[in-house]
Amino acid sequence: MTARQAAYQVVLRVFEDDAYADRVLPAAAKGLDQRDRALAQRLAFGTVQRVRTLDHAITTLGKRPARKLDPPVRAALRLGAYQLGFSEVATHAAVNETVELVRRAGLERAVAFTNAVMRRLSEGIEALLASLGEETPVEAGLRHSYPDWVAELWWDELGSDDALALMRAQNEPPERVVRLNRRKAGHLEGRPDPDLPDALHVDRVDDAALAAGLVWPQSRGSQLAGLAVGAQACERTLDLCAAPGGKATQLEGEVVAVELHPGRARELEDNCRRLGADNVTVVNADATQLPPELTGFDHVLVDAPCSGLGVLAARPDLRWRARPLPELQQELLRVAADRVKPGGTILYSVCTIHTEENEDVIDASGLKPMPLGDEWPQFRHPRRPEFLLTLPHVHHTSGFFIARLAT
């Protein structure tokens, strides 16, 4: 297995089997050394991110619609086009390896066609990409490979300049940041973050440190949400959507961590054990149908399912499957209001940049926002200073909307 073969398997599974790139990659890249595994991820994730633009190039220069190609040929050409258009891979290597992927797939009849398309792409993709405009949301969506609805949404909410900057930022590799686990002692190389006490910028995530529970990979935007809960050692917190456990294991005091899916609940328990978070009790349940005794909490964390439009750099396929979930988010806030004690607080966070799932959900809840902007002015929401909003193109982390609410 080579890095390109692993990347090819990821691309094929994502678009033909509706698989998740980050879940397919570990198995596809099994047996590769660290360098080749990193290359496989870079090629696979980049291809998935840029697929709209790549399909346009394949269709235009290959003179056959990408959607009508055999899936193995389409996956190979997408990967080859990405290497030619968006990577430093040598042209001859990209062409030859793409042809070989088709041959290995048993499609000998398509080898000559693949070779011809790759030759045309090698000669014309650079000029084609340079010719794509970005004056309108639809043009920008094609150039930067986003669905039209996402481009139009950001255009309307942020304005054209910020929308374009956000699109570009989320096509770049995400920040490489871990959260130091204060429950365990150990030395780690990295650069401390000036804003968040446990955030460490690293060149790579140390597998040994991760296995030992010394660190947890967690963006600064996500860490900020956990900090904003404000949980103290003498308090009780209910985390309604807890897996995989980054925020739950960040909290002090007694934590009840709820997860709907049994497999993810087991994963959450494993992560708590690895990190030594014995203050966390995992409950495998539907957050909207909790046992009546789970009540009277000092804090409730609602890190709600959402469209994920703030984490598209780390989740390459999410832009193609994202959908807003305001009804579920509002229901979870109603549950939180029922389970928090009088005088307690609710922390609502979502990793998206979408008013319908952010400000509008809070405004519809009837809950009273407690000002957060003064605590973290560097992350203050530009239009609603009582909230926090991290923006990938401004703060160079994942996009998170964060609100602290009183009942």
CORTARA-V687253 format. One record per residue. D_CENTER is the distance of its C-alpha to the mean C-alpha in Angstrom with 1 decimal. Layout:
BEGIN
D_CENTER + D_CENTER
END
This chain:
BEGIN
26.9 + 25.7 + 22.4 + 22.8 + 23.8 + 20.7 + 18.5 + 20.7 + 20.3 + 16.5 + 17.0 + 19.9 + 18.3 + 15.2 + 17.6 + 20.6 + 19.6 + 16.4 + 14.8 + 11.1 + 10.8 + 9.5 + 12.3 + 14.9 + 14.7 + 16.5 + 19.4 + 19.7 + 19.8 + 22.1 + 25.1 + 23.8 + 24.4 + 21.8 + 22.4 + 22.3 + 19.1 + 17.4 + 19.0 + 18.0 + 14.3 + 14.8 + 16.8 + 14.9 + 11.4 + 13.5 + 15.6 + 13.1 + 11.7 + 15.3 + 16.9 + 18.5 + 20.2 + 21.2 + 22.7 + 24.6 + 26.0 + 26.9 + 28.6 + 30.4 + 31.6 + 32.0 + 33.9 + 32.5 + 29.6 + 26.5 + 26.1 + 29.6 + 29.2 + 29.2 + 25.7 + 26.3 + 27.7 + 24.9 + 22.3 + 24.5 + 25.2 + 21.6 + 21.0 + 24.3 + 23.7 + 20.5 + 22.5 + 25.3 + 23.4 + 20.6 + 21.5 + 24.6 + 25.7 + 29.4 + 30.4 + 32.8 + 30.3 + 27.7 + 30.5 + 32.2 + 29.2 + 28.0 + 31.5 + 31.7 + 28.5 + 30.3 + 33.5 + 32.0 + 30.6 + 34.3 + 34.4 + 37.3 + 38.3 + 35.1 + 35.4 + 37.6 + 35.5 + 32.3 + 34.3 + 35.6 + 32.3 + 30.8 + 34.0 + 33.6 + 30.0 + 31.0 + 33.7 + 32.0 + 28.2 + 28.4 + 30.7 + 28.9 + 25.6 + 27.6 + 29.3 + 26.4 + 26.6 + 24.2 + 26.8 + 25.5 + 22.2 + 23.0 + 24.0 + 20.9 + 18.7 + 20.7 + 20.8 + 17.1 + 16.0 + 14.6 + 16.2 + 19.2 + 18.3 + 15.1 + 17.4 + 20.2 + 18.3 + 17.3 + 20.8 + 22.4 + 20.5 + 20.2 + 22.9 + 22.9 + 22.6 + 19.5 + 17.9 + 18.6 + 17.5 + 14.1 + 13.9 + 15.1 + 12.9 + 9.6 + 11.6 + 12.2 + 10.9 + 8.8 + 11.3 + 12.7 + 13.6 + 14.9 + 16.7 + 20.3 + 21.7 + 25.0 + 26.4 + 27.0 + 28.9 + 28.1 + 27.9 + 24.8 + 24.8 + 22.5 + 22.6 + 22.5 + 20.6 + 23.2 + 21.5 + 20.0 + 22.5 + 20.5 + 17.8 + 18.8 + 17.7 + 18.4 + 19.1 + 17.6 + 16.7 + 20.1 + 20.2 + 23.4 + 22.3 + 19.2 + 21.7 + 24.2 + 21.9 + 22.4 + 18.8 + 15.4 + 12.2 + 10.7 + 9.8 + 12.8 + 11.4 + 10.8 + 14.1 + 15.8 + 15.2 + 16.8 + 19.6 + 20.3 + 21.3 + 24.4 + 25.3 + 28.6 + 30.3 + 32.8 + 30.4 + 28.7 + 25.1 + 23.7 + 19.9 + 19.6 + 16.1 + 15.9 + 14.2 + 13.2 + 15.1 + 13.6 + 15.2 + 18.1 + 19.3 + 19.1 + 21.7 + 25.5 + 28.1 + 28.1 + 24.8 + 24.6 + 21.2 + 20.9 + 19.0 + 20.0 + 19.3 + 21.8 + 19.9 + 17.0 + 19.8 + 21.4 + 18.3 + 18.1 + 21.8 + 21.6 + 19.0 + 21.4 + 24.3 + 22.8 + 22.1 + 25.5 + 24.3 + 27.4 + 27.2 + 24.5 + 25.9 + 23.6 + 24.7 + 23.7 + 24.3 + 23.3 + 22.5 + 24.7 + 27.6 + 27.9 + 31.2 + 33.5 + 33.9 + 30.3 + 31.3 + 32.5 + 29.5 + 29.4 + 25.7 + 23.2 + 19.5 + 17.7 + 13.9 + 13.9 + 12.0 + 11.1 + 10.1 + 6.5 + 7.9 + 7.0 + 3.3 + 4.8 + 6.0 + 4.1 + 3.7 + 7.2 + 9.0 + 7.3 + 9.5 + 12.4 + 12.1 + 10.9 + 13.8 + 14.8 + 16.2 + 18.7 + 21.4 + 19.5 + 18.3 + 22.0 + 23.3 + 21.3 + 22.7 + 26.1 + 25.8 + 24.8 + 27.9 + 30.0 + 29.0 + 29.1 + 32.6 + 34.6 + 33.6 + 30.2 + 26.8 + 23.6 + 20.3 + 17.9 + 14.3 + 11.5 + 8.1 + 9.6 + 12.3 + 14.9 + 18.3 + 19.0 + 16.4 + 17.0 + 20.6 + 22.2 + 21.2 + 22.7 + 25.7 + 26.4 + 26.2 + 29.5 + 28.1 + 29.0 + 26.5 + 27.3 + 26.9 + 24.1 + 24.5 + 27.5 + 25.8 + 23.0 + 24.4 + 22.1 + 19.2 + 21.6 + 20.5 + 22.5 + 24.2 + 24.2 + 25.1 + 25.0 + 21.2 + 18.5 + 15.9 + 13.8 + 13.2 + 11.4 + 14.8 + 16.9 + 15.6 + 13.5 + 10.7 + 7.6 + 9.2 + 10.9 + 14.1 + 16.5 + 19.9 + 22.7 + 25.2 + 28.8 + 30.5
END
